Amino acid sequence: MAQQVFNVTTDKLNDIIPQLRVGDRVYLSGTVYTARDAAHKRIFALLDEGAELPSLLPFPLSLEIRATLAGGRAILDKIESQNFDTLSKRPAFNKLDKVKILIRALLK
């Protein structure tokens, strides 16, 4: 399949993600939130202290971020429970794990 070019606004990005293939180009316009390594470290420290996500984030985005954080923490817990051995057995989520992550994201 030939490489495709997508011109997308950030609010429509989720609509085209299923269509994307390796090598496609995506040109974004709209608001994009980024952070450097030091900012990531500070964000995790704030979240560990119980700080809330900034209220300026709209609901769908804040839910996605909370789900991503909950999923990241859950996979780290699985890796730790395997004594950090990810070579002989890849950590994975079952359906119950996914439901727990969603619940944690919704309740935060």
N, C-alpha and C positions, 0 to 999 in steps of 0.2 A: 504494500500500500504506500502511496506517495505521502510525503510529509505535508501536513496541513498547517495553515496559519490561522490563528484565532485572534480577533480583536474583541476583548471582553471587558465589561465593567465589573468591578469587584462584587457587586451585588448579584451578578449573574454567573459567577465563576462556578458555583456548585452545579449549575445546569449543564455545563460542558465537560466537567471532569470525566464522566463516563465515556465520552467520545475521544479523549486524549490518548495518544499513543507515543511511544518513545520516538523522539525526533521532531515531534510537533513543536511549533513556536506559538507562544501565548503572549500577546501584548495586553497588559492590564492598564486600565484607567480607573481611578477611584481611590479610596482610602485603603492603605496597607499599613498594618502595625508591624514594626520590626523592633528588635532589641539586640544589643551586643552581648558577648559572653558575660561581662560584668553585670549587665542589667538582668540577664537570666538568673544569675546567682542571687542578686538582690530580690528579684521577684519570688524565687523559691523560699528565701529566708522570710519574706513577708507572709507568704502563704503558710509556712510552717508556724509562724507566730499567730495565725488565725486572722490575718488581714483579709478583707474582702477584695474581690476584683474591682477595679475602678468602675464607678457607676456610669461612666460615659460609654461603656461598651453596650451595644444593643443586645437584646435577649438572645437571639439565635447565636451570635458570636460568643457571648459570655458562656452559654451552655456548652458550646463546642470546646472552648478553652478548659472549662471545668471537667468535661469528660476526658479530654486529652491528658490533663494532669492526673485525674483519678486512674486512668488507664496506665499511664507511665509509672505511677506509684505501685499499681497492682502488678505490673510485669516485673518491676524491681523486687517486690516481695516474693514472686515466684522464683526469680533467679536466686535470691538469697536462700529460699527453702530447698533449692537444689545444690546448696553449697557452692554456688557461683559456677557450676559446671553447665555451660550452655553448649558444649560441643557434643556430648554424648546424648543429651536430650534437650531439644529446643522447647523453651517455655511457651505455652500457648493458653489461650482463654477458651473455656467451654461456655455454653449458653448461660449458665448460672453466674459465672464471672462477669459476663457482659451485662447482665441485668443488674448486678451489684454496682458496677461502674456507673451505669446510667442512673441508678438511684442515688449514689453518692453525688453525682453531678447535679441532679435535680434538687437535692436537699441542701446543697451549699449555698 
